[in-house]
Amino acid sequence: MKKIVISLFLATGIMFTGCATRGGYTTADANTYKVLKEGIILSVKNVTLQDNGGGTLLGAGIGGILGHQVGGGSGKIATTIAGAVLGGIAGKQINQKKGSELLIKLDSGNLIKATLFDYSFRKGDRVIIEFKRGKIYRIRRL
């Protein structure tokens, strides 16, 4: 029982650490600058952003622990394996996100391609792109 409680506690902590600053500012943003560029969206392609492996591993671990609690004797190995496989599949599915791949023509004439979690952009939208440390930080409509 202790293993289940500890595993669930760790899983909850891991889930919420990634959500702490999404879209906001942190102390690391103080005294920094961002390069801003304007452009127009030429095309929008809906994409599925795949799991990077974290959800699969976490699901497999939790599934294996839960499966281990169910079986008895030689069946315990089978239920542990089945739990790990099913947990891994569920973890991968849960961790997939919908997003968009945007082709943007900057006012300078250069083309950039950006992949975002946001899929509310449309072809023809005028946008401003914020670059920070050489990466796209944010894209928003003008």
PyMOL commands that set and color helices and strands:
alter all, ss='L'
color gray80, all
select helices_A, chain A and resi 2-17+27-29+54-70+75-94
alter helices_A, ss='H'
color red, helices_A
select strands_A, chain A and resi 35-49+97-106+111-116+126-132+135-141
alter strands_A, ss='S'
color yellow, strands_A
deselect
rebuild
show_as cartoon
